[in-house]
């Protein structure tokens, strides 16, 4: 079992920035990649970015966020961060962390953290 907890969501003004955190605990030895997704109000959950756990792989970004989003690891804290710059109203969403593991159930989702961009 892997426990996944996101944090860092907040109400921010347009143009601001945030750093979201995804902390993994439990049986972390089987984690190989961590993804960030987001779900807008009334919308579907969409992929944002991913990276290898503990820097074991190359970061990847969805085209619409390239240049504004950075995904990174803090190996000592078993944490993957998602930094978002120049926040826009369309970034308003619940941001979820999805941890991928080698064995069933093959992935674990966190409960999400709310990001609201509004003046």
N, CA, C and O atoms as a DFTB+ gen file, in Angstrom:
476 C
 N C O
     1  1       0.845      -1.200       0.000
     2  2       0.000       0.000       0.000
     3  2       0.874       1.241       0.000
     4  3       1.914       1.305       0.655
     5  1       0.417       2.213      -0.751
     6  2       1.091       3.506      -0.794
     7  2       0.068       4.572      -0.431
     8  3      -1.053       4.568      -0.940
     9  1       0.453       5.472       0.441
    10  2      -0.401       6.604       0.775
    11  2       0.117       7.835       0.025
    12  3       1.322       8.075      -0.052
    13  1      -0.815       8.596      -0.517
    14  2      -0.464       9.770      -1.324
    15  2      -1.224      10.976      -0.764
    16  3      -2.447      10.944      -0.630
    17  1      -0.497      12.016      -0.448
    18  2      -1.120      13.213       0.106
    19  2      -0.622      14.445      -0.640
    20  3       0.579      14.712      -0.700
    21  1      -1.564      15.187      -1.206
    22  2      -1.229      16.441      -1.871
    23  2      -1.487      17.617      -0.923
    24  3      -2.320      17.534      -0.019
    25  1      -0.764      18.699      -1.147
    26  2      -0.987      19.930      -0.393
    27  2      -0.450      21.106      -1.194
    28  3       0.205      20.934      -2.222
    29  1      -0.740      22.297      -0.705
    30  2      -0.203      23.497      -1.332
    31  2      -1.202      24.294      -2.135
    32  3      -0.899      25.403      -2.573
    33  1      -2.398      23.746      -2.338
    34  2      -3.404      24.489      -3.077
    35  2      -3.862      25.717      -2.304
    36  3      -3.828      25.742      -1.074
    37  1      -4.297      26.746      -3.051
    38  2      -4.699      27.990      -2.403
    39  2      -5.490      28.846      -3.380
    40  3      -5.623      28.518      -4.560
    41  1      -6.008      29.941      -2.865
    42  2      -6.612      30.982      -3.696
    43  2      -5.515      31.986      -4.027
    44  3      -4.907      32.568      -3.128
    45  1      -5.266      32.185      -5.310
    46  2      -4.213      33.104      -5.734
    47  2      -4.733      34.014      -6.829
    48  3      -5.677      33.671      -7.541
    49  1      -4.116      35.165      -6.957
    50  2      -4.501      36.093      -8.001
    51  2      -3.867      35.701      -9.331
    52  3      -2.822      35.050      -9.347
    53  1      -4.476      36.083     -10.435
    54  2      -3.855      35.834     -11.747
    55  2      -2.445      36.415     -11.789
    56  3      -2.192      37.517     -11.302
    57  1      -1.539      35.649     -12.378
    58  2      -0.139      36.061     -12.430
    59  2       0.698      35.562     -11.274
    60  3       1.926      35.654     -11.306
    61  1       0.057      35.043     -10.272
    62  2       0.778      34.521      -9.121
    63  2       1.358      33.145      -9.390
    64  3       1.276      32.634     -10.506
    65  1       1.949      32.546      -8.355
    66  2       2.554      31.232      -8.498
    67  2       2.242      30.377      -7.279
    68  3       1.900      30.886      -6.212
    69  1       2.364      29.086      -7.459
    70  2       2.143      28.131      -6.383
    71  2       3.107      26.972      -6.541
    72  3       3.569      26.674      -7.642
    73  1       3.404      26.319      -5.417
    74  2       4.113      25.055      -5.468
    75  2       3.280      24.021      -4.732
    76  3       3.034      24.132      -3.531
    77  1       2.852      23.017      -5.479
    78  2       2.070      21.927      -4.910
    79  2       3.006      20.790      -4.525
    80  3       4.035      20.569      -5.165
    81  1       2.634      20.074      -3.472
    82  2       3.442      18.961      -2.992
    83  2       2.653      17.662      -3.052
    84  3       1.446      17.638      -2.815
    85  1       3.354      16.591      -3.372
    86  2       2.790      15.246      -3.364
    87  2       3.739      14.373      -2.550
    88  3       4.865      14.105      -2.969
    89  1       3.277      13.939      -1.399
    90  2       4.109      13.127      -0.514
    91  2       3.638      11.686      -0.565
    92  3       2.457      11.397      -0.372
    93  1       4.564      10.794      -0.823
    94  2       4.267       9.361      -0.842
    95  2       4.834       8.703       0.412
    96  3       5.934       9.029       0.861
    97  1       4.058       7.766       0.970
    98  2       4.519       7.029       2.141
    99  2       4.002       5.603       2.057
   100  3       3.197       5.268       1.188
   101  1       4.472       4.777       2.961
   102  2       4.104       3.362       2.936
   103  2       5.132       2.576       2.150
   104  3       6.336       2.773       2.318
   105  1       4.661       1.687       1.291
   106  2       5.550       0.828       0.504
   107  2       6.021       1.562      -0.753
   108  3       5.541       1.289      -1.853
   109  1       6.957       2.490      -0.585
   110  2       7.383       3.341      -1.695
   111  2       8.423       2.689      -2.593
   112  3       8.798       3.265      -3.614
   113  1       8.891       1.517      -2.240
   114  2       9.956       0.891      -3.017
   115  2       9.510       0.535      -4.433
   116  3      10.340       0.419      -5.335
   117  1       8.191       0.362      -4.634
   118  2       7.699      -0.006      -5.952
   119  2       7.291       1.156      -6.826
   120  3       6.822       0.943      -7.945
   121  1       7.454       2.377      -6.353
   122  2       7.061       3.556      -7.131
   123  2       8.117       3.821      -8.197
   124  3       9.313       3.842      -7.904
   125  1       7.668       4.024      -9.445
   126  2       8.624       4.358     -10.491
   127  2       8.321       5.691     -11.171
   128  3       9.205       6.275     -11.799
   129  1       7.114       6.170     -11.058
   130  2       6.790       7.445     -11.701
   131  2       5.642       8.102     -10.943
   132  3       4.807       7.434     -10.333
   133  1       5.629       9.442     -11.003
   134  2       4.578      10.212     -10.345
   135  2       4.005      11.201     -11.357
   136  3       4.736      11.913     -12.046
   137  1       2.705      11.221     -11.421
   138  2       2.007      12.112     -12.351
   139  2       1.194      13.159     -11.571
   140  3       0.709      12.897     -10.470
   141  1       1.062      14.327     -12.160
   142  2       0.089      15.321     -11.689
   143  2      -1.010      15.443     -12.746
   144  3      -0.744      15.519     -13.946
   145  1      -2.243      15.459     -12.263
   146  2      -3.413      15.677     -13.106
   147  2      -4.246      16.791     -12.468
   148  3      -4.024      17.161     -11.315
   149  1      -5.188      17.312     -13.217
   150  2      -6.097      18.302     -12.644
   151  2      -7.492      18.121     -13.214
   152  3      -7.671      17.647     -14.336
   153  1      -8.465      18.506     -12.421
   154  2      -9.858      18.407     -12.833
   155  2     -10.523      19.750     -12.614
   156  3     -10.643      20.226     -11.485
   157  1     -10.954      20.355     -13.714
   158  2     -11.611      21.653     -13.643
   159  2     -13.075      21.472     -13.268
   160  3     -13.624      20.381     -13.424
   161  1     -13.712      22.528     -12.775
   162  2     -15.121      22.421     -12.416
   163  2     -15.954      21.963     -13.605
   164  3     -15.950      22.616     -14.648
   165  1     -16.643      20.889     -13.469
   166  2     -17.473      20.384     -14.552
   167  2     -16.710      19.710     -15.675
   168  3     -17.303      19.297     -16.671
   169  1     -15.387      19.595     -15.519
   170  2     -14.574      19.018     -16.581
   171  2     -14.025      17.655     -16.231
   172  3     -14.232      17.135     -15.135
   173  1     -13.315      17.087     -17.199
   174  2     -12.686      15.799     -16.968
   175  2     -11.315      15.999     -16.347
   176  3     -10.736      17.083     -16.411
   177  1     -10.814      14.943     -15.753
   178  2      -9.468      14.982     -15.198
   179  2      -8.483      14.934     -16.371
   180  3      -8.610      14.108     -17.274
   181  1      -7.501      15.838     -16.336
   182  2      -6.530      15.898     -17.429
   183  2      -5.110      15.845     -16.892
   184  3      -4.822      16.284     -15.779
   185  1      -4.241      15.297     -17.714
   186  2      -2.831      15.138     -17.372
   187  2      -2.125      16.491     -17.427
   188  3      -2.394      17.301     -18.313
   189  1      -1.224      16.730     -16.480
   190  2      -0.454      17.968     -16.450
   191  2       1.038      17.702     -16.666
   192  3       1.659      18.293     -17.550
   193  1       1.603      16.815     -15.858
   194  2       3.048      16.565     -15.931
   195  2       3.380      15.291     -15.177
   196  3       2.576      14.797     -14.387
   197  1       4.578      14.760     -15.429
   198  2       5.020      13.581     -14.703
   199  2       6.536      13.562     -14.655
   200  3       7.213      14.252     -15.416
   201  1       7.053      12.747     -13.734
   202  2       8.492      12.574     -13.619
   203  2       8.796      11.248     -12.962
   204  3       7.938      10.659     -12.304
   205  1      10.027      10.775     -13.140
   206  2      10.421       9.571     -12.441
   207  2      10.544       9.830     -10.951
   208  3      10.993      10.900     -10.541
   209  1      10.148       8.852     -10.130
   210  2      10.253       9.005      -8.689
   211  2      11.722       8.973      -8.279
   212  3      12.498       8.145      -8.756
   213  1      12.083       9.888      -7.390
   214  2      13.468      10.028      -6.947
   215  2      14.415      10.215      -8.138
   216  3      15.498       9.633      -8.193
   217  1      13.979      11.030      -9.069
   218  2      14.787      11.418     -10.235
   219  2      15.201      10.220     -11.098
   220  3      16.278      10.227     -11.695
   221  1      14.368       9.220     -11.161
   222  2      14.712       8.035     -11.945
   223  2      14.291       8.130     -13.399
   224  3      14.556       7.213     -14.175
   225  1      13.634       9.229     -13.788
   226  2      13.180       9.354     -15.162
   227  2      13.115      10.803     -15.592
   228  3      13.366      11.711     -14.801
   229  1      12.779      11.009     -16.844
   230  2      12.765      12.341     -17.443
   231  2      11.404      13.003     -17.213
   232  3      10.368      12.363     -17.390
   233  1      11.402      14.265     -16.823
   234  2      10.115      14.969     -16.698
   235  2       9.415      15.095     -18.036
   236  3      10.050      15.152     -19.089
   237  1       8.106      15.138     -17.972
   238  2       7.290      15.314     -19.175
   239  2       6.151      16.254     -18.843
   240  3       5.591      16.205     -17.748
   241  1       5.808      17.120     -19.802
   242  2       4.774      18.127     -19.572
   243  2       3.736      18.097     -20.676
   244  3       4.045      17.852     -21.842
   245  1       2.507      18.351     -20.285
   246  2       1.455      18.528     -21.274
   247  2       1.738      19.826     -22.013
   248  3       2.215      20.791     -21.415
   249  1       1.449      19.855     -23.298
   250  2       1.854      20.996     -24.131
   251  2       1.322      22.333     -23.619
   252  3       2.022      23.342     -23.696
   253  1       0.114      22.354     -23.106
   254  2      -0.503      23.631     -22.742
   255  2       0.138      24.281     -21.517
   256  3      -0.076      25.469     -21.278
   257  1       0.913      23.538     -20.741
   258  2       1.523      24.111     -19.536
   259  2       3.033      24.267     -19.656
   260  3       3.672      24.792     -18.744
   261  1       3.610      23.823     -20.759
   262  2       5.063      23.931     -20.930
   263  2       5.505      25.385     -20.796
   264  3       4.881      26.295     -21.342
   265  1       6.578      25.576     -20.068
   266  2       7.103      26.911     -19.857
   267  2       6.583      27.577     -18.589
   268  3       7.188      28.530     -18.098
   269  1       5.469      27.086     -18.055
   270  2       4.916      27.655     -16.818
   271  2       4.967      26.678     -15.656
   272  3       4.790      27.070     -14.503
   273  1       5.206      25.422     -15.953
   274  2       5.123      24.377     -14.931
   275  2       6.463      23.647     -14.834
   276  3       7.090      23.335     -15.846
   277  1       6.887      23.382     -13.602
   278  2       8.087      22.602     -13.363
   279  2       7.772      21.512     -12.349
   280  3       7.207      21.780     -11.289
   281  1       8.144      20.280     -12.686
   282  2       7.956      19.159     -11.770
   283  2       9.324      18.738     -11.262
   284  3      10.283      18.672     -12.031
   285  1       9.415      18.452      -9.965
   286  2      10.716      18.119      -9.384
   287  2      10.551      17.190      -8.193
   288  3       9.453      17.026      -7.660
   289  1      11.666      16.583      -7.782
   290  2      11.692      15.646      -6.664
   291  2      12.461      16.227      -5.483
   292  3      13.421      16.978      -5.658
   293  1      12.027      15.869      -4.290
   294  2      12.862      15.996      -3.096
   295  2      13.011      14.578      -2.573
   296  3      12.138      14.065      -1.873
   297  1      14.136      13.946      -2.923
   298  2      14.307      12.531      -2.621
   299  2      14.253      12.241      -1.123
   300  3      13.713      11.219      -0.701
   301  1      14.805      13.126      -0.341
   302  2      14.857      12.901       1.104
   303  2      13.471      12.915       1.735
   304  3      13.246      12.293       2.773
   305  1      12.548      13.625       1.102
   306  2      11.201      13.764       1.666
   307  2      10.169      12.921       0.918
   308  3       8.976      13.011       1.210
   309  1      10.610      12.101      -0.047
   310  2       9.670      11.291      -0.850
   311  2       8.554      12.159      -1.411
   312  3       7.381      11.786      -1.396
   313  1       8.941      13.301      -1.894
   314  2       7.985      14.315      -2.333
   315  2       8.257      14.723      -3.773
   316  3       9.405      14.872      -4.190
   317  1       7.182      14.901      -4.518
   318  2       7.262      15.445      -5.866
   319  2       6.493      16.760      -5.871
   320  3       5.343      16.828      -5.439
   321  1       7.151      17.795      -6.366
   322  2       6.548      19.124      -6.397
   323  2       6.060      19.462      -7.807
   324  3       6.586      18.970      -8.805
   325  1       5.051      20.305      -7.851
   326  2       4.599      20.895      -9.113
   327  2       4.533      22.397      -8.899
   328  3       3.671      22.899      -8.176
   329  1       5.446      23.099      -9.530
   330  2       5.439      24.556      -9.435
   331  2       4.750      25.128     -10.663
   332  3       5.056      24.754     -11.796
   333  1       3.829      26.029     -10.425
   334  2       3.090      26.658     -11.513
   335  2       3.294      28.165     -11.434
   336  3       3.015      28.789     -10.410
   337  1       3.779      28.734     -12.513
   338  2       4.019      30.173     -12.588
   339  2       2.938      30.834     -13.431
   340  3       2.229      30.180     -14.197
   341  1       2.832      32.170     -13.266
   342  2       1.916      32.960     -14.084
   343  2       0.532      32.303     -14.156
   344  3       0.010      32.032     -15.237
   345  1      -0.032      32.060     -12.999
   346  2      -1.309      31.368     -12.926
   347  2      -2.410      32.127     -13.654
   348  3      -2.473      33.356     -13.611
   349  1      -3.272      31.375     -14.321
   350  2      -4.390      31.918     -15.085
   351  2      -5.688      31.344     -14.541
   352  3      -5.683      30.337     -13.833
   353  1      -6.779      31.978     -14.870
   354  2      -8.072      31.506     -14.363
   355  2      -8.346      30.080     -14.803
   356  3      -8.987      29.310     -14.087
   357  1      -7.857      29.733     -15.980
   358  2      -8.094      28.368     -16.474
   359  2      -7.276      27.311     -15.751
   360  3      -7.463      26.117     -15.982
   361  1      -6.377      27.737     -14.883
   362  2      -5.642      26.786     -14.041
   363  2      -6.456      26.382     -12.814
   364  3      -6.061      25.481     -12.074
   365  1      -7.581      27.042     -12.599
   366  2      -8.444      26.683     -11.470
   367  2      -8.916      25.249     -11.609
   368  3      -9.556      24.883     -12.595
   369  1      -8.592      24.443     -10.612
   370  2      -8.905      23.012     -10.675
   371  2      -8.511      22.358      -9.358
   372  3      -7.845      22.958      -8.515
   373  1      -8.936      21.131      -9.210
   374  2      -8.400      20.286      -8.153
   375  2      -7.224      19.528      -8.770
   376  3      -7.365      18.876      -9.804
   377  1      -6.074      19.621      -8.126
   378  2      -4.866      18.974      -8.625
   379  2      -4.636      17.673      -7.869
   380  3      -4.616      17.638      -6.638
   381  1      -4.465      16.608      -8.640
   382  2      -4.308      15.276      -8.071
   383  2      -2.930      14.708      -8.417
   384  3      -2.373      14.962      -9.485
   385  1      -2.419      13.949      -7.493
   386  2      -1.173      13.221      -7.692
   387  2      -1.508      11.745      -7.912
   388  3      -2.308      11.163      -7.180
   389  1      -0.891      11.158      -8.920
   390  2      -1.102       9.742      -9.224
   391  2       0.264       9.056      -9.196
   392  3       1.142       9.356     -10.004
   393  1       0.421       8.148      -8.266
   394  2       1.698       7.459      -8.089
   395  2       1.634       6.105      -8.773
   396  3       0.750       5.300      -8.479
   397  1       2.558       5.850      -9.676
   398  2       2.575       4.605     -10.442
   399  2       3.528       3.613      -9.796
   400  3       4.651       3.963      -9.433
   401  1       3.072       2.367      -9.654
   402  2       3.883       1.323      -9.026
   403  2       3.935       0.092      -9.924
   404  3       3.113      -0.072     -10.826
   405  1       4.909      -0.763      -9.664
   406  2       5.131      -1.915     -10.536
   407  2       4.093      -3.011     -10.369
   408  3       3.852      -3.780     -11.300
   409  1       3.475      -3.095      -9.198
   410  2       2.547      -4.195      -8.934
   411  2       1.132      -3.677      -8.738
   412  3       0.919      -2.495      -8.470
   413  1       0.158      -4.592      -8.876
   414  2      -1.241      -4.237      -8.646
   415  2      -1.390      -3.578      -7.289
   416  3      -0.782      -4.011      -6.311
   417  1      -2.205      -2.524      -7.230
   418  2      -3.140      -2.013      -8.225
   419  2      -2.523      -1.087      -9.273
   420  3      -3.266      -0.450     -10.019
   421  1      -1.206      -0.989      -9.357
   422  2      -0.457      -0.255     -10.381
   423  2      -0.478       1.262     -10.254
   424  3       0.350       1.930     -10.874
   425  1      -1.378       1.819      -9.487
   426  2      -1.339       3.250      -9.231
   427  2      -2.189       3.602      -8.016
   428  3      -3.131       2.893      -7.663
   429  1      -1.826       4.720      -7.385
   430  2      -2.555       5.238      -6.227
   431  2      -2.792       6.729      -6.443
   432  3      -1.880       7.478      -6.794
   433  1      -4.041       7.139      -6.223
   434  2      -4.391       8.559      -6.328
   435  2      -4.459       9.189      -4.940
   436  3      -4.838       8.542      -3.964
   437  1      -4.087      10.450      -4.876
   438  2      -4.328      11.210      -3.664
   439  2      -5.722      11.825      -3.695
   440  3      -6.484      11.627      -4.641
   441  1      -6.040      12.574      -2.644
   442  2      -7.367      13.175      -2.515
   443  2      -7.479      14.513      -3.232
   444  3      -8.580      15.029      -3.421
   445  1      -6.349      15.070      -3.628
   446  2      -6.380      16.320      -4.377
   447  2      -6.201      17.555      -3.517
   448  3      -6.435      17.540      -2.308
   449  1      -5.780      18.622      -4.174
   450  2      -5.639      19.918      -3.507
   451  2      -6.208      20.984      -4.435
   452  3      -5.930      20.986      -5.634
   453  1      -7.007      21.890      -3.875
   454  2      -7.738      22.870      -4.671
   455  2      -6.869      24.083      -4.980
   456  3      -6.273      24.688      -4.089
   457  1      -6.813      24.421      -6.258
   458  2      -6.175      25.660      -6.706
   459  2      -7.243      26.542      -7.337
   460  3      -7.931      26.127      -8.270
   461  1      -7.376      27.748      -6.827
   462  2      -8.331      28.694      -7.375
   463  2      -7.608      29.974      -7.763
   464  3      -6.937      30.596      -6.940
   465  1      -7.752      30.358      -9.018
   466  2      -7.100      31.566      -9.511
   467  2      -8.177      32.603      -9.790
   468  3      -8.991      32.450     -10.701
   469  1      -8.165      33.654      -8.991
   470  2      -9.205      34.670      -9.108
   471  2      -8.732      35.969      -8.489
   472  3      -7.982      35.975      -7.513
   473  1      -9.181      37.070      -9.072
   474  2      -8.862      38.379      -8.501
   475  2      -9.964      38.833      -7.542
   476  3      -9.871      39.915      -6.962
